[in-house]
Amino acid sequence: MLTLKGRTVSKTVDIKIGSTLLDHALANGIDLGFSCTRGTCARCRCYVEEGRDLLNAPTDAEYDRMDDEELEQGYRLGCQAAVVREGDVRAVNRTYF
């Protein structure tokens, strides 16, 4: 299961393997902030509280937009972080602005 908290909406939904956190948010009416879907605006920045090991490795777009410390702390871009294995994932939208 994926628990995702947007700006005002928080839901727990079934995981669709291969879909990003942003894909899950859009499909389930969760108001995750975003502008570009390419990893350049960082409005979809999320803090992954649980299940980091169930997501793909950080992408080049994430390394271009965030520093190593943020990634090590568990921050990911929702448009880049795809669920690759079943399990429990919990993430909160933590945009820069």
Backbone as a ProteinNet text record, in pm:
[ID]
protein_1_A
[PRIMARY]
MLTLKGRTVSKTVDIKIGSTLLDHALANGIDLGFSCTRGTCARCRCYVEEGRDLLNAPTDAEYDRMDDEELEQGYRLGCQAAVVREGDVRAVNRTYF
[TERTIARY]
83.8	0	88.2	35	103.4	20.1	79.6	16.1	88	11	68.2	-7.8	67	5.8	42.7	-58.8	-39.6	-50.3	-87.5	-99	-213	-329.5	-444.6	-509.8	-472.5	-535.4	-432.4	-472.7	-389.2	-472.1	-413.9	-485.7	-389.6	-446.2	-374	-436.2	-353.1	-402.2	-321.1	-375.4	-302.5	-186.4	-77.3	41.1	26.4	66.4	77.3	226.8	283.4	426.5	463	571.2	617.8	566.6	467	413.2	488	501.2	569.1	474	531.7	448.4	351.4	398.1	310.4	199.6	230.6	127.8	18.6	60.5	-36.3	-121.8	-58.1	-132.1	-237	-197.6	-290.7	-406	-378.5	-481.8	-579.5	-540.6	-622.3	-666.7	-656.9	-707.3	-629	-499.3	-413.9	-343.4	-354.6	-306.6	-156.7	-77.8	67.7	103.4	184.9	223.1	313.1	294	381.9	355.7	455.9	440.6	486.4	591.4	654.5	649.1	646.4	651.3	783	887.3	1016.4	1130.1	1102.9	1206.7	1283.6	1230.8	1302.9	1244.1	1115.8	1054.5	1067.3	1073.8	1086.9	966.8	856.4	734.9	680.2	715.5	666.9	762.2	858	954.7	880.6	917.6	854.2	958.4	914.7	996.5	938.6	1018.4	972.5	1001.4	895.9	908.2	929.9	875.1	882.3	884.7	961	960.3	1056.1	1159.3	1255.7	1315.8	1334.9	1394.5	1299.3	1174.5	1076	1066.7	1145.5	1145.5	1269.9	1261.7	1378.4	1490.2	1609.2	1722.3	1698.3	1753	1737.7	1786	1715.8	1745.1	1841.9	1892.8	1979.9	1908.5	1779.4	1702.3	1702	1694	1695.8	1834	1938.5	2074.3	2101.8	2040.8	2057.5	1985	1873.7	1787.9	1811.3	1853.7	1870.3	2014.5	2055.2	2191.4	2194.2	2313	2329.4	2270.6	2284.6	2233.6	2081.7	2011.3	1865.5	1827.4	1894.2	1863.9	1892.9	2002.5	2037.3	1935.8	1878.7	1778.8	1644.3	1623.4	1498.5	1409.3	1460.6	1381.3	1392.2	1280.5	1275.5	1181.5	1193.2	1096.7	985.4	862.2	748.1	733.4	775.7	763.9	872.6	974.8	1086.6	1088.7	1033.2	1036.5	926.3	965.1	869.5	875.5	759.8	752.4	790.6	890.3	938.2	910.9	869.4	837.8	719.1	644.5	531.2	580.3	498.4	527.4	457.5	495.9	435.6	527.7	470.9	543.1	461.9	531	463.8	548.1	483.9	554.3	468.4	536.9	471	528.6	440.8	484.7	550.6	677.5	754.3	823.9	745.7	800.6	890.2	976.8	1065.9	990.5	877.6	806.5	659
-118.5	0	124.7	229.7	358.7	461.5	522.7	634.2	759.1	848.4	968.2	1089.7	1186.3	1308.5	1423.6	1485.2	1602.4	1728.8	1837.9	1965.2	1963.1	1907.6	1903.3	1766.7	1675.9	1543.8	1435.7	1341.8	1226.9	1101.1	1003.9	879.5	762.1	646.1	520.4	447.7	411	351.4	226.7	145.8	29.1	74.4	0.8	31.3	-25.2	54.5	8.4	8.8	-110.4	-123.6	-50.8	25.7	101.4	243.6	275.6	412	495.7	623.4	715.5	759.4	823.8	880.6	982.8	1061.8	1159.8	1091.3	984.6	908.8	861.9	806.3	759.9	875.4	989.8	1106.3	1151.2	1164.3	1209.4	1112.1	982.9	881.6	871.8	927.8	908.9	1038.6	1149.8	1276.5	1332.7	1303	1356.4	1479.3	1589.6	1718.2	1739.1	1654.7	1669.1	1784	1876.3	1988.3	1944	2000.8	1974.5	2077.9	2097.2	2185.6	2120.1	2034.9	1994.2	1843.9	1757.4	1610.4	1558.3	1641.4	1600.9	1602.4	1652.4	1658.6	1788.5	1893.2	2019.6	2123.4	2119	2222.1	2191.7	2065	2017.3	2048.3	2088.1	2110.1	1978.3	1868.4	1737.7	1670.7	1747.8	1694.1	1633.1	1511.2	1437.8	1386	1372.5	1303.8	1163.8	1063.3	924.7	875.5	861.1	822.5	672.6	595.3	449.2	391.8	284.1	212.7	265.4	336.5	388.9	279.2	161.8	49.3	-12.1	31	-18.9	69.1	176.4	270.6	250.1	296.4	292.3	378.7	361.7	445	587.9	685.9	825.3	841.6	923.9	946.3	1063.1	1077.5	1190.8	1323.3	1328.7	1451.1	1487.6	1386.6	1413.9	1460.7	1397	1441.1	1581.6	1619.5	1754.1	1858.9	1820.3	1916.3	1921.1	1809.4	1802.7	1766.5	1800.2	1764.1	1624.3	1568.5	1432.7	1417.9	1519.4	1513.4	1495.7	1567.9	1553.8	1410.8	1356.6	1220.6	1120.7	1138	1048.5	1057.3	1175.2	1194.2	1131.5	1100.8	1038.2	1123.8	1235.7	1319.3	1265.7	1268.6	1226.9	1320.1	1322.5	1394.5	1296.5	1335.1	1246.9	1200.8	1283.7	1247.7	1150.9	1131.8	1044.4	916.4	919.9	806.5	707.2	596.9	493.7	375.3	320.6	202	81	5.3	-109.4	-243.4	-240.2	-363.4	-341.1	-447.6	-442.7	-419	-355.5	-329.1	-201.3	-150.8	-28.2	90.5	192.9	317.1	430.4	521.2	638.7	761.5	858.5	978.7	1102.3	1213.8	1342.3	1445.3	1519.8	1626.2	1736.9	1764.2	1867.9	1954.9	2039.6	2126.6	2233.3	2290.4	2396.7	2525.7	2546.6	2674.3	2651.7
0	0	0	-58.7	-64.3	11.1	109.9	179.1	132.4	73.4	13.5	64.4	117.4	168.1	76.6	17.5	-67.1	15	-48.9	22.2	123.1	83.5	174.6	180.4	91.4	83.8	115.1	199.7	232.2	209.8	136.3	107.6	109.6	138.1	124.2	6.5	-89.9	-214.8	-249	-338.4	-387.4	-474.2	-465.3	-544.9	-685	-781.9	-920.2	-953.9	-964.7	-990.7	-1120.4	-1114.9	-1231.3	-1235.9	-1154.2	-1151.6	-1049.5	-1080.6	-989.8	-877.9	-777.9	-671.2	-729.6	-825.4	-888.9	-968.3	-1040.2	-1112.4	-1016.7	-903	-802.6	-751.3	-726.2	-677.2	-779	-904	-1008.2	-1027.2	-1019.1	-1039.6	-922.2	-807.4	-687.3	-620.9	-692.7	-640.9	-523.2	-518.1	-412.3	-468.8	-398.6	-450.7	-427.7	-490.4	-488	-581.2	-534.3	-617.8	-732.1	-848.8	-963.1	-1071.1	-1156.1	-1271	-1399.6	-1390	-1515.2	-1546.1	-1449.6	-1464.7	-1522	-1530.9	-1588.1	-1487.1	-1366.5	-1266	-1262.1	-1324.6	-1324.3	-1228.4	-1201.7	-1117.2	-967.9	-931.1	-792.6	-704.2	-761.8	-681.8	-626.3	-687.4	-643.3	-543.7	-491.2	-394.9	-276.8	-241.7	-132.9	-35.4	87.9	186.8	200.9	171.4	179.5	321.2	399.4	539	555.7	464.3	472.8	331.6	312.2	185	80.3	121.6	24.6	-61.9	-2.1	-75.5	-177	-177.8	-273.4	-397.6	-398.6	-510.8	-596.9	-719.9	-809.3	-751.9	-803.3	-762.4	-810.2	-739.1	-785.2	-929.6	-1003	-1144.6	-1162.5	-1282.8	-1314.6	-1288.3	-1319.1	-1296	-1147.6	-1061.1	-917.4	-872.4	-924.3	-890.6	-942.4	-1053.8	-1108.2	-1023.8	-962.2	-892.3	-741.4	-681.9	-536.6	-503	-381.8	-343.1	-279.8	-268.1	-215.5	-76.2	5.7	142.8	144.9	58.8	51.5	14	-86.2	-130.2	-18.8	52.1	162.6	276	296.5	402.2	365.8	237	195.9	108.6	60.8	-29.2	-171.8	-242.2	-383	-457	-588.1	-671.2	-705.7	-678.3	-700.2	-843.7	-938.1	-1079.8	-1123.8	-1041.1	-1076.4	-992.9	-873.9	-781.2	-816	-878.4	-919	-822.4	-792.7	-707.3	-792.4	-746.7	-824.4	-756.5	-628.6	-556.6	-464.5	-439	-346.4	-204.5	-126.4	13.7	55.5	170.4	221.8	197.1	136	108.3	169.3	236.2	292.7	256.1	191.2	145.2	167.4	191.8	217.1	119.7	53.3	-37.7	43.5	14.7	84.6	-19.7	-81.3	-184.3	-123.1	-202.4	-155.3	-126.5	-198.6	-186.2	-182.5
[MASK]
+++++++++++++++++++++++++++++++++++++++++++++++++++++++++++++++++++++++++++++++++++++++++++++++++

